[in-house]
């Protein structure tokens, strides 16, 4: 995985939400606050 430098914009990525819909980080461009919760699971 490439390093992300400090004080630079986050790279765009996409994930599936709890409904299975694709959500891209770029969908939130211009939104003041975005909270990301990533659950890796423990199996």
PDBQT receptor file of N, H, CA, C and O in Angstrom, charges set to zero:
ATOM      1  N   UNK A   1       0.846  -1.174   0.000  1.00  0.00    +0.000 N 
ATOM      2  CA  UNK A   1       0.000   0.000   0.000  1.00  0.00    +0.000 C 
ATOM      3  C   UNK A   1       0.889   1.233   0.000  1.00  0.00    +0.000 C 
ATOM      4  O   UNK A   1       1.878   1.295   0.731  1.00  0.00    +0.000 OA
ATOM      5  N   UNK A   2       0.537   2.206  -0.816  1.00  0.00    +0.000 N 
ATOM      6  H   UNK A   2      -0.266   2.156  -1.409  1.00  0.00    +0.000 HD
ATOM      7  CA  UNK A   2       1.308   3.445  -0.898  1.00  0.00    +0.000 C 
ATOM      8  C   UNK A   2       1.120   4.288   0.359  1.00  0.00    +0.000 C 
ATOM      9  O   UNK A   2       0.045   4.300   0.957  1.00  0.00    +0.000 OA
ATOM     10  N   UNK A   3       2.170   4.985   0.746  1.00  0.00    +0.000 N 
ATOM     11  H   UNK A   3       3.044   4.975   0.260  1.00  0.00    +0.000 HD
ATOM     12  CA  UNK A   3       2.081   5.885   1.897  1.00  0.00    +0.000 C 
ATOM     13  C   UNK A   3       1.285   7.126   1.514  1.00  0.00    +0.000 C 
ATOM     14  O   UNK A   3       1.331   7.583   0.372  1.00  0.00    +0.000 OA
ATOM     15  N   UNK A   4       0.560   7.659   2.481  1.00  0.00    +0.000 N 
ATOM     16  H   UNK A   4       0.522   7.288   3.409  1.00  0.00    +0.000 HD
ATOM     17  CA  UNK A   4      -0.166   8.920   2.304  1.00  0.00    +0.000 C 
ATOM     18  C   UNK A   4       0.576   9.966   3.123  1.00  0.00    +0.000 C 
ATOM     19  O   UNK A   4       0.792   9.795   4.323  1.00  0.00    +0.000 OA
ATOM     20  N   UNK A   5       0.957  11.037   2.468  1.00  0.00    +0.000 N 
ATOM     21  H   UNK A   5       0.781  11.176   1.494  1.00  0.00    +0.000 HD
ATOM     22  CA  UNK A   5       1.684  12.107   3.149  1.00  0.00    +0.000 C 
ATOM     23  C   UNK A   5       0.731  12.922   4.025  1.00  0.00    +0.000 C 
ATOM     24  O   UNK A   5      -0.450  13.065   3.709  1.00  0.00    +0.000 OA
ATOM     25  N   UNK A   6       1.257  13.449   5.118  1.00  0.00    +0.000 N 
ATOM     26  H   UNK A   6       2.217  13.334   5.375  1.00  0.00    +0.000 HD
ATOM     27  CA  UNK A   6       0.470  14.303   6.002  1.00  0.00    +0.000 C 
ATOM     28  C   UNK A   6       0.091  15.590   5.297  1.00  0.00    +0.000 C 
ATOM     29  O   UNK A   6       0.814  16.064   4.421  1.00  0.00    +0.000 OA
ATOM     30  N   UNK A   7      -1.036  16.150   5.679  1.00  0.00    +0.000 N 
ATOM     31  H   UNK A   7      -1.623  15.765   6.391  1.00  0.00    +0.000 HD
ATOM     32  CA  UNK A   7      -1.535  17.435   5.164  1.00  0.00    +0.000 C 
ATOM     33  C   UNK A   7      -1.822  17.414   3.673  1.00  0.00    +0.000 C 
ATOM     34  O   UNK A   7      -1.725  18.445   3.007  1.00  0.00    +0.000 OA
ATOM     35  N   UNK A   8      -2.175  16.245   3.141  1.00  0.00    +0.000 N 
ATOM     36  H   UNK A   8      -2.254  15.408   3.682  1.00  0.00    +0.000 HD
ATOM     37  CA  UNK A   8      -2.596  16.128   1.743  1.00  0.00    +0.000 C 
ATOM     38  C   UNK A   8      -3.991  15.509   1.718  1.00  0.00    +0.000 C 
ATOM     39  O   UNK A   8      -4.365  14.802   2.654  1.00  0.00    +0.000 OA
ATOM     40  N   UNK A   9      -4.751  15.760   0.682  1.00  0.00    +0.000 N 
ATOM     41  H   UNK A   9      -4.447  16.334  -0.078  1.00  0.00    +0.000 HD
ATOM     42  CA  UNK A   9      -6.087  15.164   0.600  1.00  0.00    +0.000 C 
ATOM     43  C   UNK A   9      -6.008  13.632   0.595  1.00  0.00    +0.000 C 
ATOM     44  O   UNK A   9      -5.074  13.047   0.046  1.00  0.00    +0.000 OA
ATOM     45  N   UNK A  10      -6.991  13.007   1.208  1.00  0.00    +0.000 N 
ATOM     46  H   UNK A  10      -7.750  13.482   1.654  1.00  0.00    +0.000 HD
ATOM     47  CA  UNK A  10      -7.054  11.541   1.219  1.00  0.00    +0.000 C 
ATOM     48  C   UNK A  10      -7.327  11.029  -0.189  1.00  0.00    +0.000 C 
ATOM     49  O   UNK A  10      -8.072  11.659  -0.940  1.00  0.00    +0.000 OA
ATOM     50  N   UNK A  11      -6.737   9.903  -0.557  1.00  0.00    +0.000 N 
ATOM     51  H   UNK A  11      -6.131   9.392   0.053  1.00  0.00    +0.000 HD
ATOM     52  CA  UNK A  11      -7.029   9.338  -1.875  1.00  0.00    +0.000 C 
ATOM     53  C   UNK A  11      -8.476   8.850  -1.936  1.00  0.00    +0.000 C 
ATOM     54  O   UNK A  11      -9.030   8.401  -0.932  1.00  0.00    +0.000 OA
ATOM     55  N   UNK A  12      -9.075   8.941  -3.104  1.00  0.00    +0.000 N 
ATOM     56  H   UNK A  12      -8.626   9.306  -3.919  1.00  0.00    +0.000 HD
ATOM     57  CA  UNK A  12     -10.452   8.474  -3.262  1.00  0.00    +0.000 C 
ATOM     58  C   UNK A  12     -10.480   6.952  -3.178  1.00  0.00    +0.000 C 
ATOM     59  O   UNK A  12      -9.580   6.283  -3.686  1.00  0.00    +0.000 OA
ATOM     60  N   UNK A  13     -11.494   6.414  -2.547  1.00  0.00    +0.000 N 
ATOM     61  H   UNK A  13     -12.225   6.958  -2.134  1.00  0.00    +0.000 HD
ATOM     62  CA  UNK A  13     -11.681   4.964  -2.477  1.00  0.00    +0.000 C 
ATOM     63  C   UNK A  13     -13.163   4.677  -2.391  1.00  0.00    +0.000 C 
ATOM     64  O   UNK A  13     -13.964   5.580  -2.152  1.00  0.00    +0.000 OA
ATOM     65  N   UNK A  14     -13.529   3.423  -2.586  1.00  0.00    +0.000 N 
ATOM     66  H   UNK A  14     -12.877   2.690  -2.780  1.00  0.00    +0.000 HD
ATOM     67  CA  UNK A  14     -14.941   3.049  -2.477  1.00  0.00    +0.000 C 
ATOM     68  C   UNK A  14     -15.074   1.815  -1.613  1.00  0.00    +0.000 C 
ATOM     69  O   UNK A  14     -14.204   0.944  -1.598  1.00  0.00    +0.000 OA
ATOM     70  N   UNK A  15     -16.192   1.758  -0.888  1.00  0.00    +0.000 N 
ATOM     71  H   UNK A  15     -16.899   2.466  -0.901  1.00  0.00    +0.000 HD
ATOM     72  CA  UNK A  15     -16.548   0.641  -0.017  1.00  0.00    +0.000 C 
ATOM     73  C   UNK A  15     -18.032   0.383  -0.171  1.00  0.00    +0.000 C 
ATOM     74  O   UNK A  15     -18.759   1.204  -0.730  1.00  0.00    +0.000 OA
ATOM     75  N   UNK A  16     -18.472  -0.736   0.313  1.00  0.00    +0.000 N 
ATOM     76  H   UNK A  16     -17.881  -1.403   0.767  1.00  0.00    +0.000 HD
ATOM     77  CA  UNK A  16     -19.901  -1.049   0.331  1.00  0.00    +0.000 C 
ATOM     78  C   UNK A  16     -20.452  -0.708   1.713  1.00  0.00    +0.000 C 
ATOM     79  O   UNK A  16     -19.820  -0.988   2.732  1.00  0.00    +0.000 OA
ATOM     80  N   UNK A  17     -21.641  -0.098   1.733  1.00  0.00    +0.000 N 
ATOM     81  H   UNK A  17     -22.154   0.130   0.906  1.00  0.00    +0.000 HD
ATOM     82  CA  UNK A  17     -22.273   0.208   3.013  1.00  0.00    +0.000 C 
ATOM     83  C   UNK A  17     -23.066  -1.003   3.497  1.00  0.00    +0.000 C 
ATOM     84  O   UNK A  17     -23.035  -2.061   2.868  1.00  0.00    +0.000 OA
ATOM     85  N   UNK A  18     -23.767  -0.850   4.600  1.00  0.00    +0.000 N 
ATOM     86  H   UNK A  18     -23.792   0.010   5.111  1.00  0.00    +0.000 HD
ATOM     87  CA  UNK A  18     -24.485  -1.970   5.208  1.00  0.00    +0.000 C 
ATOM     88  C   UNK A  18     -25.618  -2.492   4.331  1.00  0.00    +0.000 C 
ATOM     89  O   UNK A  18     -26.112  -3.598   4.553  1.00  0.00    +0.000 OA
ATOM     90  N   UNK A  19     -26.036  -1.708   3.336  1.00  0.00    +0.000 N 
ATOM     91  H   UNK A  19     -25.635  -0.810   3.155  1.00  0.00    +0.000 HD
ATOM     92  CA  UNK A  19     -27.084  -2.156   2.413  1.00  0.00    +0.000 C 
ATOM     93  C   UNK A  19     -26.510  -2.766   1.146  1.00  0.00    +0.000 C 
ATOM     94  O   UNK A  19     -27.249  -3.258   0.293  1.00  0.00    +0.000 OA
ATOM     95  N   UNK A  20     -25.182  -2.730   1.027  1.00  0.00    +0.000 N 
ATOM     96  H   UNK A  20     -24.583  -2.330   1.720  1.00  0.00    +0.000 HD
ATOM     97  CA  UNK A  20     -24.539  -3.270  -0.160  1.00  0.00    +0.000 C 
ATOM     98  C   UNK A  20     -24.341  -2.248  -1.262  1.00  0.00    +0.000 C 
ATOM     99  O   UNK A  20     -23.869  -2.592  -2.346  1.00  0.00    +0.000 OA
ATOM    100  N   UNK A  21     -24.696  -0.986  -1.001  1.00  0.00    +0.000 N 
ATOM    101  H   UNK A  21     -25.080  -0.707  -0.121  1.00  0.00    +0.000 HD
ATOM    102  CA  UNK A  21     -24.514   0.075  -1.989  1.00  0.00    +0.000 C 
ATOM    103  C   UNK A  21     -23.070   0.565  -1.966  1.00  0.00    +0.000 C 
ATOM    104  O   UNK A  21     -22.447   0.619  -0.906  1.00  0.00    +0.000 OA
ATOM    105  N   UNK A  22     -22.540   0.919  -3.131  1.00  0.00    +0.000 N 
ATOM    106  H   UNK A  22     -23.046   0.875  -3.993  1.00  0.00    +0.000 HD
ATOM    107  CA  UNK A  22     -21.185   1.444  -3.221  1.00  0.00    +0.000 C 
ATOM    108  C   UNK A  22     -21.173   2.908  -2.818  1.00  0.00    +0.000 C 
ATOM    109  O   UNK A  22     -21.990   3.701  -3.285  1.00  0.00    +0.000 OA
ATOM    110  N   UNK A  23     -20.239   3.253  -1.946  1.00  0.00    +0.000 N 
ATOM    111  H   UNK A  23     -19.576   2.608  -1.567  1.00  0.00    +0.000 HD
ATOM    112  CA  UNK A  23     -20.064   4.626  -1.491  1.00  0.00    +0.000 C 
ATOM    113  C   UNK A  23     -18.611   5.004  -1.727  1.00  0.00    +0.000 C 
ATOM    114  O   UNK A  23     -17.705   4.272  -1.327  1.00  0.00    +0.000 OA
ATOM    115  N   UNK A  24     -18.382   6.137  -2.373  1.00  0.00    +0.000 N 
ATOM    116  H   UNK A  24     -19.117   6.731  -2.698  1.00  0.00    +0.000 HD
ATOM    117  CA  UNK A  24     -17.027   6.639  -2.634  1.00  0.00    +0.000 C 
ATOM    118  C   UNK A  24     -16.741   7.821  -1.713  1.00  0.00    +0.000 C 
ATOM    119  O   UNK A  24     -17.638   8.595  -1.379  1.00  0.00    +0.000 OA
ATOM    120  N   UNK A  25     -15.499   7.947  -1.315  1.00  0.00    +0.000 N 
ATOM    121  H   UNK A  25     -14.770   7.318  -1.587  1.00  0.00    +0.000 HD
ATOM    122  CA  UNK A  25     -15.113   9.091  -0.496  1.00  0.00    +0.000 C 
ATOM    123  C   UNK A  25     -15.425  10.394  -1.220  1.00  0.00    +0.000 C 
ATOM    124  O   UNK A  25     -15.805  11.377  -0.585  1.00  0.00    +0.000 OA
ATOM    125  N   UNK A  26     -15.269  10.413  -2.531  1.00  0.00    +0.000 N 
ATOM    126  H   UNK A  26     -14.960   9.614  -3.047  1.00  0.00    +0.000 HD
ATOM    127  CA  UNK A  26     -15.529  11.630  -3.305  1.00  0.00    +0.000 C 
ATOM    128  C   UNK A  26     -16.996  12.052  -3.257  1.00  0.00    +0.000 C 
ATOM    129  O   UNK A  26     -17.304  13.199  -3.578  1.00  0.00    +0.000 OA
ATOM    130  N   UNK A  27     -17.916  11.155  -2.863  1.00  0.00    +0.000 N 
ATOM    131  H   UNK A  27     -17.665  10.223  -2.602  1.00  0.00    +0.000 HD
ATOM    132  CA  UNK A  27     -19.320  11.531  -2.713  1.00  0.00    +0.000 C 
ATOM    133  C   UNK A  27     -19.497  12.574  -1.616  1.00  0.00    +0.000 C 
ATOM    134  O   UNK A  27     -20.495  13.295  -1.597  1.00  0.00    +0.000 OA
ATOM    135  N   UNK A  28     -18.536  12.654  -0.707  1.00  0.00    +0.000 N 
ATOM    136  H   UNK A  28     -17.725  12.069  -0.722  1.00  0.00    +0.000 HD
ATOM    137  CA  UNK A  28     -18.637  13.550   0.439  1.00  0.00    +0.000 C 
ATOM    138  C   UNK A  28     -17.814  14.823   0.258  1.00  0.00    +0.000 C 
ATOM    139  O   UNK A  28     -17.626  15.571   1.218  1.00  0.00    +0.000 OA
ATOM    140  N   UNK A  29     -17.316  15.086  -0.958  1.00  0.00    +0.000 N 
ATOM    141  H   UNK A  29     -17.468  14.479  -1.738  1.00  0.00    +0.000 HD
ATOM    142  CA  UNK A  29     -16.540  16.284  -1.226  1.00  0.00    +0.000 C 
ATOM    143  C   UNK A  29     -17.387  17.512  -0.898  1.00  0.00    +0.000 C 
ATOM    144  O   UNK A  29     -18.505  17.653  -1.393  1.00  0.00    +0.000 OA
ATOM    145  N   UNK A  30     -16.855  18.388  -0.071  1.00  0.00    +0.000 N 
ATOM    146  H   UNK A  30     -15.946  18.273   0.331  1.00  0.00    +0.000 HD
ATOM    147  CA  UNK A  30     -17.567  19.600   0.333  1.00  0.00    +0.000 C 
ATOM    148  C   UNK A  30     -18.335  19.447   1.635  1.00  0.00    +0.000 C 
ATOM    149  O   UNK A  30     -18.789  20.443   2.197  1.00  0.00    +0.000 OA
ATOM    150  N   UNK A  31     -18.492  18.221   2.129  1.00  0.00    +0.000 N 
ATOM    151  H   UNK A  31     -18.123  17.411   1.673  1.00  0.00    +0.000 HD
ATOM    152  CA  UNK A  31     -19.157  17.992   3.418  1.00  0.00    +0.000 C 
ATOM    153  C   UNK A  31     -18.136  18.303   4.516  1.00  0.00    +0.000 C 
ATOM    154  O   UNK A  31     -16.999  17.836   4.462  1.00  0.00    +0.000 OA
ATOM    155  N   UNK A  32     -18.548  19.090   5.506  1.00  0.00    +0.000 N 
ATOM    156  H   UNK A  32     -19.472  19.470   5.549  1.00  0.00    +0.000 HD
ATOM    157  CA  UNK A  32     -17.605  19.553   6.518  1.00  0.00    +0.000 C 
ATOM    158  C   UNK A  32     -17.057  18.426   7.393  1.00  0.00    +0.000 C 
ATOM    159  O   UNK A  32     -15.860  18.407   7.680  1.00  0.00    +0.000 OA
ATOM    160  N   UNK A  33     -17.898  17.492   7.823  1.00  0.00    +0.000 N 
ATOM    161  H   UNK A  33     -18.871  17.507   7.590  1.00  0.00    +0.000 HD
ATOM    162  CA  UNK A  33     -17.453  16.409   8.701  1.00  0.00    +0.000 C 
ATOM    163  C   UNK A  33     -17.884  15.063   8.122  1.00  0.00    +0.000 C 
ATOM    164  O   UNK A  33     -19.039  14.872   7.741  1.00  0.00    +0.000 OA
ATOM    165  N   UNK A  34     -16.947  14.156   8.066  1.00  0.00    +0.000 N 
ATOM    166  H   UNK A  34     -16.009  14.311   8.375  1.00  0.00    +0.000 HD
ATOM    167  CA  UNK A  34     -17.231  12.788   7.625  1.00  0.00    +0.000 C 
ATOM    168  C   UNK A  34     -16.605  11.842   8.639  1.00  0.00    +0.000 C 
ATOM    169  O   UNK A  34     -15.422  11.961   8.958  1.00  0.00    +0.000 OA
ATOM    170  N   UNK A  35     -17.393  10.910   9.143  1.00  0.00    +0.000 N 
ATOM    171  H   UNK A  35     -18.354  10.813   8.885  1.00  0.00    +0.000 HD
ATOM    172  CA  UNK A  35     -16.884   9.919  10.091  1.00  0.00    +0.000 C 
ATOM    173  C   UNK A  35     -16.863   8.563   9.395  1.00  0.00    +0.000 C 
ATOM    174  O   UNK A  35     -17.879   8.112   8.865  1.00  0.00    +0.000 OA
ATOM    175  N   UNK A  36     -15.712   7.925   9.400  1.00  0.00    +0.000 N 
ATOM    176  H   UNK A  36     -14.887   8.292   9.830  1.00  0.00    +0.000 HD
ATOM    177  CA  UNK A  36     -15.572   6.598   8.810  1.00  0.00    +0.000 C 
ATOM    178  C   UNK A  36     -15.408   5.589   9.941  1.00  0.00    +0.000 C 
ATOM    179  O   UNK A  36     -14.577   5.778  10.830  1.00  0.00    +0.000 OA
ATOM    180  N   UNK A  37     -16.189   4.532   9.910  1.00  0.00    +0.000 N 
ATOM    181  H   UNK A  37     -16.864   4.378   9.189  1.00  0.00    +0.000 HD
ATOM    182  CA  UNK A  37     -16.075   3.459  10.872  1.00  0.00    +0.000 C 
ATOM    183  C   UNK A  37     -15.750   2.196  10.101  1.00  0.00    +0.000 C 
ATOM    184  O   UNK A  37     -16.554   1.729   9.294  1.00  0.00    +0.000 OA
ATOM    185  N   UNK A  38     -14.587   1.650  10.343  1.00  0.00    +0.000 N 
ATOM    186  H   UNK A  38     -13.934   2.030  10.998  1.00  0.00    +0.000 HD
ATOM    187  CA  UNK A  38     -14.146   0.446   9.645  1.00  0.00    +0.000 C 
ATOM    188  C   UNK A  38     -14.065  -0.688  10.657  1.00  0.00    +0.000 C 
ATOM    189  O   UNK A  38     -13.366  -0.579  11.664  1.00  0.00    +0.000 OA
ATOM    190  N   UNK A  39     -14.775  -1.769  10.391  1.00  0.00    +0.000 N 
ATOM    191  H   UNK A  39     -15.343  -1.858   9.573  1.00  0.00    +0.000 HD
ATOM    192  CA  UNK A  39     -14.788  -2.921  11.278  1.00  0.00    +0.000 C 
ATOM    193  C   UNK A  39     -14.108  -4.076  10.569  1.00  0.00    +0.000 C 
ATOM    194  O   UNK A  39     -14.651  -4.625   9.610  1.00  0.00    +0.000 OA
ATOM    195  N   UNK A  40     -12.934  -4.447  11.029  1.00  0.00    +0.000 N 
ATOM    196  H   UNK A  40     -12.494  -4.002  11.808  1.00  0.00    +0.000 HD
ATOM    197  CA  UNK A  40     -12.192  -5.555  10.419  1.00  0.00    +0.000 C 
ATOM    198  C   UNK A  40     -12.741  -6.897  10.854  1.00  0.00    +0.000 C 
ATOM    199  O   UNK A  40     -12.470  -7.907  10.206  1.00  0.00    +0.000 OA
ATOM    200  N   UNK A  41     -13.494  -6.936  11.918  1.00  0.00    +0.000 N 
ATOM    201  H   UNK A  41     -13.714  -6.115  12.445  1.00  0.00    +0.000 HD
ATOM    202  CA  UNK A  41     -14.032  -8.194  12.424  1.00  0.00    +0.000 C 
ATOM    203  C   UNK A  41     -12.985  -8.963  13.209  1.00  0.00    +0.000 C 
ATOM    204  O   UNK A  41     -11.784  -8.763  13.028  1.00  0.00    +0.000 OA
ATOM    205  N   UNK A  42     -13.443  -9.823  14.062  1.00  0.00    +0.000 N 
ATOM    206  H   UNK A  42     -14.419  -9.986  14.208  1.00  0.00    +0.000 HD
ATOM    207  CA  UNK A  42     -12.547 -10.637  14.874  1.00  0.00    +0.000 C 
ATOM    208  C   UNK A  42     -13.028 -12.072  14.821  1.00  0.00    +0.000 C 
ATOM    209  O   UNK A  42     -13.963 -12.457  15.524  1.00  0.00    +0.000 OA
ATOM    210  N   UNK A  43     -12.382 -12.853  13.983  1.00  0.00    +0.000 N 
ATOM    211  H   UNK A  43     -11.623 -12.540  13.412  1.00  0.00    +0.000 HD
ATOM    212  CA  UNK A  43     -12.796 -14.248  13.836  1.00  0.00    +0.000 C 
ATOM    213  C   UNK A  43     -11.690 -15.178  14.244  1.00  0.00    +0.000 C 
ATOM    214  O   UNK A  43     -11.856 -16.397  14.187  1.00  0.00    +0.000 OA
TER     215      UNK A  43
